[in-house]
């Protein structure tokens, strides 16, 4: 779809989840919470918060760029916005090291983060994985070691949105992606 990952906004959303969790959280649970945030925003407002690439892996849905930032599949970049505020993972957890602020998040997004944490924050990581496999209709099941893209239309279609609404949302996101890419190039 050509969306540009918004690392600053995603970091601020992650920081909000970490604050609600007392400053530290299992990284797999954090990634799931961020996926649920994007999914919920898409269903409610027709847009994503992170604009990350969505994938299903054996242990459920992930935001690809966040997964890479947390698990260090890429060479860590000390200059990245994420690394300025969120620790490297240790013992399967990440910690909020400093407050990145909230200027990228709307009040509605902050409220949604709080609601999602109230609903899912008490789950142990693997219980959350099991719950998401049972309740998210866009998940198809991926063999261990594999991954499969999850499209916006996968989520919207699984939630029975009409085809014309799915098409309109996809076109709007495509336009926003082109606009973001144009500004990112300058």
Secondary structure, DSSP 8 states (H G I E B T S, - for coil): ------HHHHHHHHHHHHHHTTSEEEHHHHHHHHHHHHHHHHHHHSS-SS---EEEETTEEEEHHHHHHHHTSS---TTSHHHHHB---BTTEEEB-S---STTS-HHHHHHHHHHHHHHTTS-HHHHHHHHHHH-TT-----TT-EEE--HHHHHHHTT--HHHHHHHHHHHHHHHHHHHHHHT-
